[in-house]
Amino acid sequence: MARASSKKKSEQSLEQTLWAAADKLRGNQEPGEYKHVVLGLVFLKYISDRFEERRTEITSELANDGIKPERFGEFLESRDEYASHNVFWVPNDARWETIQSRAKLPGIGEDIDKAMDSIEKENPSLRGVLPRNYSRDGLDKRRLGELVDLIGSIGFSSSDDHGSDDVLGRVYEYFLGQFAGKETGKDAGAFYTPRSVVKTLVAMLEPFRGRVYDPCCGSGGMFVQSAQFVKAHGGKGTDISVYGQEFVDTTWKLARMNLAIRGIEADLGKKSADSFTEDLHPDLRADFVIANPPFNVSDWWSPVLADDPRWVYGVPPQGNANFAWVQHFLYHLAPNGTAGFVLANGSLSSKTGGEGEIRQKLVEDDKVDCIVSMPDKLFYNTGIPVSLWFVSKGRHGNGHRNREKEVLFIDARKLGTLETRRMRVLSDDDIEKIAGTYHAWRNHDGGYHDEAGFAKAANLDEIKKNGYILTPGRYVGTEEDEQDDEPIEEKIERLKSDLFAEFERGRELEDEIRQRMGQLG
């Protein structure tokens, strides 16, 4: 219990620090640039903290092994001692202690740019990824120095809460959330998927081993959570192979950074690119697809896509990419693969531009496995209600029971807790309720049963009667009313008594207010 309280307090502290960081930049940088300036510094501080932590561990190990102190240097400067623990080698001029000691000097921007260059030269996996241009004329160096001091107050070692989280994605989410109204175009759709949504997708898919693919990977949070899931269940990071793609260049670099600091090897292609017009993994057939594509993208179409082999179930409407994404996911699934992804709720019922026909064909071809309606206010920068889709190939088995001609519907709209007035999160218990229901239905001898108001396994005939609309609320029904054994006459008398008591209490309050107001006069 104390641990949870400490974690909560620590999270608030990080957000307050980030808000202070934004204050330092306000008036000097456009809101859309805040996150890029801050993320680079957070990355620098993160890898420096981990480097220093490993350095301390090595010193302790050497002492325990009886190595003489005069020999420590040769081990402390050995890159293998760091690489073997997934820790980046940080050169002297790039270590946070060096950077912060120069924070008040006019050349701090140049120092940071040089630090980024040094780290890339020493760590090939980061080549061409780290942010630069801290020395540019438009970035006020006094404010940059103050920002360095603020970031320096955040700890990212493994013993700090911030070091065990998807920290870059979290910073990204926070800044996009604060300034979402000022971000437009494709950049606004590149947001970080909230952790509770990612955890739900991963918990339902259970990607223990195999190829995991996200063609709109954002900051890479899906991959981070998948790797954490594998390790939490006794597996190794090498049990999964990670493939991804991202359209926005700065976000693609962020994903590379985010995965690198986690020691996750991933093939995100050699550059950022559009998954529709420039598929970087054309021959990939993944065991799992996990994604949160930008909602309702209207400017995705290109004439070169007219006869694309991915459109097995119909050419998607040019004004909405939702069913282009669905078919892209299916195209890249292995014969027994499953995809779990987020879509706006309109995709459950829309008939615009042939979407109804595509959805019908997906159901009739036995590809739709499960639909989950999610609660509102899950995302920082959009109020659009969303649902989780799970589509699967080989549903006659694929490691689980035969689920042909059957779809599971889950209505999870009542779950979750409001952390703030505009942000809801799903607890571990909420996620377990959703995922556990799916697994009970999907697995052999899972013991599944329908739950009125929450879950319903519907057959193809029921879905056909509903016009192939996949809104869970149409299928799960309503919760059964609690049994009420109180006789109606007694209930009426009790309610009348309660009402008259409230009237009396109201008169007492009115008299008290009048009395106090009279004293003021």
N, C-alpha and C positions, 0 to 999 in steps of 0.2 A: 504493500500500500504506500509506504514511504517512497519507494522507487517511482511509482506512477506520479506522485506529487512532485518529486524532483524533476522528472521528465517534463511535466507540464510547465513548471516554472522556467526550466531551461529553454523550452520552445518559445515562451513569451519573451525571454531575454533576447533570443536571436532575432525575433521579429522587431523588437524595439530597437535593436542595434541597426538592423537594416533600414528601418524608417529614418533613423538618425543619419544613416549614410545617404539616403535619398535627399534629406534636407541639405546636406553638404553640397549636393550637385544642383539643387533647384535654382533656376535662374541662369545657370551656366551651361546646362546641357538639356536637350530635348528629353522629355520623359521616356521615349522609346530607347534612348541611349543609356539610361541609368543602369539597366541590368547588365549591359555589355561591359561597362566600366567596372562595376562591382564584381561580376562573375570572374573576371580575370584575376582580380586580387584575392577573391575567396579561393580560387584554384591554387594560386601561389602559396597562400597561407596553409591550405590543406596539405599539399604535398611536402611543404617544409616541416609542418608539425609531425607528419608521419615519418619523415626522414630523421628528425631529431629523436623521435621516440625509438626508432630502430637503432639509432646510434647509442642511445642509453642502454638498450637491451644488449647490444654487442659488448659494451664495456662491462656490464654485469656478468655476461657469459664468460668473457676472458678472465675476469677476476676469479670466478668460481672454478675455472679450469687451471688456475695457478699460473697463468701467463704473466710474465713480468710487465709492469706498466710501460717500460721503455719500448716494448714491442707492440703496444696497443695500436699505434699509428698505422702500421701496415695493414691491420685488419679493418680499422675504421675507414680507411680510404679504399677498401676493396669493393668494387661495384657489385660483385657476386653476393656479398653479404646482405645487400639490400634487394637485389633483383630476386633472390631466392625466396623473399618474403613479400613479393609484389609491391615493393617500395621503390619509387623513382629515385635515381641519383640526382641530388640537387647540388650544383656547383656552389662554391663559396659566395660568389657575387649574386647568387639568386636566392640565398637563404633569407628567411624572413627577418632574422635578426639584423642582417646587413641592410635590407631594404628599409626597415623601420628606423634604423639609426640615421638614415639620410632623408627621412620624411619631411623635415623642415627646410631642406635645401632646394634651391630653384631647379636643380637638375634631377629631381625625383622622377619625372616622367621618362627621361632618358634611361635612368637606372632600371626602371621597371621593364622598359622595352628590351634592354640588354639582358635582363634576367630571363625574360621569355625566350630570347634567342639562345641563351646558354642552355636552358632546360631542353629545348628542342634538339640541339646538337648532341646532347648527352643521352637523349631518349628518343630513338627513331620512331616509336609508335605515336609520338606527338608531332611529328614533322608537319608543318603547315597548318596546325590546328589552333595554337594559342593566340589570344588576342594581342594586337600591337597598338601602336599609335598613341600611347600614353603621353608622348612628348609633343603632340600636336599643339599648335598655338591656341586653338579654341578651348582647350581644357585647362581651367585655372589650377595652377600648381599649388597654391596655398590650400585650396579646398581638397585637392588630390592628396596632399600630405596629411590633412586632417582625416580623410577617408582611410588612409593607410593605418593611422593610429586606431581608428574605430574597428577595422577588420582585425587588427592585431589583438583586440580584446576578446575575440572569439576563439575557443579552443577546439581543435579538430583531431586530437589524438584518439586512439581507440577507447580510452577511458572517459572521453567526453561524449555526451549524447549526440552532439553535432557530427562527430566522426563516424557514427554508426548508421547514419541516415543517408538517403539519397540527397545529399546536401546541395549540389548544384541545381538539381531539378527543383528542390524546395525554394531556393533563392529565386529561380526563374519564375516559379508559380507565384511567389509573393509579389514580385515586381509587376508581372503581367496583371495580377489581380488588382493591385493598387492603381495601375494606370491603363486598365483595359479600355476605358472609354476613349483614350487618346491613341490607341493602336488601331490601325485600319489595314484592310487588304489581307493578303495571304498570311502576313506575320501574325495577325490576330488569331488565326486558326492554329498556330503552331504551339499552343499552350501545353503546359505540363499537365498530365492527367493526375488528378488527386490520388493520393496513396491508397485510400480505402477502395476506390474504383479499381485500381490496378490489382490490389490484393484480392478483390473478389474475382476478377477474371482469372488470375493465376491459380487461386484456390479451386476454382471450378475446373480449369483445364488440367491441372496437375502435370506440368511439363517436367517429369522426372528425368527423361533422357530423350535425345533426338535433336532435330533441327527446329529452331524457333525463329520465326520471321515476323518482322513488323515493317511494312512498306511505307509507313508514315510515322517514323519512330520518335519524332520530337526530341526531347532531351535524353531519351534512352531509358526512362524509368521502368518500362515494361521488362526490359532485359535485366535490369538491376534486381527487380523483385523476383523474376524467374530464377536467377542465380541464387538469391537468398532462399527461395523455396527449396531448391535442390539441396543446398547445404543443410537446411533445417531438417531435412528428411534423410540425412546420413549420406547424401551423395557428394560428388565432387564437381567443381566448376566445369571440368572437362566432359561431364556427362551430357552437356548440351552444346550445340553449335549455334552461334548467333549470327543472323543475317538481317540487315535492315537497309532502309533508304529514307532520305529526308529531302524535301524540296528547298527549304529555306537554308541558305548557306551558313548563316550564323548559328542556326539551331543544329545543323549537321555537325559543326565544329564543337558545339556544346555537348552533343551526344558522344563524340569521340573523347572529349575530356572526361565526361561523366563515367564512361565505361573504363577508361584508362585508369582512373584513380581507384576503381574497384577491382582491377586486375582481370577484367572480363575481356577476352579476345573476341572481337566482332568484325565481321565483314560488312561495312556500311558503304561499300563502293569507294572509288577513288575520288569522288566529288559528290556534291549535292545534285539532285536531279529529280525531275517529275516522274513518278512511278507509272503514269499512264503513257506518256509519250517517249520516255527513255528508261525502260525497265532495266535496272542494273543487274538483276538476277533472273534472266529470262528462262533459264533451265532449272531453277530451284523448285523442288517439290518438298515442302516442309511438313514435319509431323504436327507442328503447332503454329498457327498464326494468331498473334495477339496484337490488337491495334485499337487506336482511338483516332479514326480519320477526322479531318475537319468537317464540321457539320454543314450539309446543304450547300456545298461549293457550286457556284453557278458559272464560273468561267474556266472550267476544266477541259472543255471539248476542243479537239483539233480534227481537221478533216482527215488526217492520216489514220484516225481511229475508226473510221467508218466500217471497215471489214475486219476488225481486230478479232483474232481467234478466242479472245477472252469472253466475248459476248455470247456465250452458249445459250443463255436464257432470254436473250433479246437485247437490242441496242439500247443502252440507258439514255434517258432524256438529256439533251444538251444543256438544259438549265439546272440540272441537279446531279451531282456525282455519287449520291448515296449507293445506288445499285451498280454503279461502275466499280466502287470499292468492294462490294459484296462479291461480284463476279471475279474481280482481281484476286481476292483472297482464295476463292474456290479453285481458281486456275493454278495457284501455287501450292495447293494442298497435295500431300502424298495420298496414295489410294486409300489409306486408313486414317488420314489426318483429320484434325478438328480445328476450327477457327473460333475464337471468341473475340468479340469486338463491340464497340460502342456506336450507336446510331441515334440520331434524333427520332423522337417518337412518331413523327410524320411518316417515316418509312414503314410503319406497321400497317397503315391504312390507306396511304396515298394511291390514287389511280391516275395521277397526272403523267402525261408523256409515256404511257405504257408501263408505269411502275407496277400497277395492279397485275398486269399479265406476267411480268417478270417474277413477282412474288408468288403468284399462283404456280408457275412452272417450277420454282424452287421447292415448294411444298410437295407438288405432285411427283417430282423426281426424288423425293425423300432426302433432301439435303438439310432441311431445318430441324435442328435437334431440340433447342430450348430457347425461350424468350423470357427475359426478366425485365419487368417495369421497375425502374429505379426511383427513389424519392427525389424531390426537387432540391435545389440549392446545393448541389454537389460540386459545382464548378465555380471558380472565382469569377470568371469573366463571361459567363453566359447563363441566362435563366431558362434556356431551352430544356424542356424535360427530355430525358434520354432513356434508352432501353439497352440491355445487353443482348446480343444475338450470339447463338452458338450454332454453327453449321458444320456438318460432319459428312465425310465420305465413308462408305462401307458400313452403314448403320445396321446391317444385319449382324454385326459383331464388333469389329475393330477393337478387340480386347475387352468388350463389354457385352451386355446382353443384346439380343435382337430388338431394335427399337423401330423397325420399319412401320410406316403408316401411323406414327404416333409422335406427337410433339408435347413437350412439357412446358406449361405456362406457369410463371411465378410472378405474383404481384407483391413487390417489396416496397411499395410506396409509403407504407407506414413505418418502415424501419429508419434507423439513423437518429442522431442527436444533434441539435443545433449548437454549434460551438460559439457562433456569433449570430447576429440577426440575418446575415446573408450567406452563412456557410454551414453546411451540414456534413457530418462524417458518419461513417458506418463503423460500429465497434467490432471487435473480433467475434463477439457472440452473434451480431447481425450477419457477418460474413459467413460464419459457420452455419447459421440457419439456412441461408441461401444455398451455399455450396453443398451442405449436407443433404438437402432436399434433392438437388440435382444428382448427387452421387447415389443416393438411395434408389432413385428412379433408373439411373443409367446402369448401375452395377448389377452383376449376378447376385441374386438373393439379397438385395439391398433393403427389403422390407418397406418399400415405398407405399404410401397411401395418400390419396387426395386430402387436402386440408381446405375446407371451405373458407373463401376469402383470401387464400394465400397461394395454393398450388393445385393444378389440375392437369392430368395427363389426358389430352384430347386426341381422338382418332381423326383420320382424314375426312370422314363423313361430317363430323361436327365442324371442322374447319371449313369445309365446302359450304355448309349451311350458313356460315357466317361470312360468305363471300370472300374467303381467303384473307380476311382481315386478321391480323395476329396480335391484337391488343389483349394482353392477359386478362384485363378486367371483364372481357366478354365471356371468359371461360371459367374463371375461378369462383364466380358467384360471390355471395356475401357470407360473413361470419355468422355462425348460428347464434341466435340470441341466448343469453343465459336464462336458465329456467327461473321463472318468477312464480313462486307459490303463494304470494300474498293475496288474500281475497280483495276484490276490487273495492268493496265498501270500506275496508280498513285502510286501503291505500289512499282513498280519497280523503278520509278523515285525517290521516297522517300528513298528507300534503297540505291540507287546509291549515292544520295546526302550525306547520313549518312556515307557511306563508304569513300567517297572522303574527308569528313571533318576529319575522323579519320586518313587518310593518312597525311593530312596537319598537324594535331596535332603531329603525330609521327615525322615529319621532324623538327618541332619546338623544340621538346624535344631533338632530336639528336644534333641540333645546340647548344643548351644550355649546353649539356653534354660536347661537344667538347671544348666549350669556357671555362668551369670550369676546365677541365683537363689541358688546356693550361696554365691557371693561376697557377696551381700546379707546372708546369715545370719551 
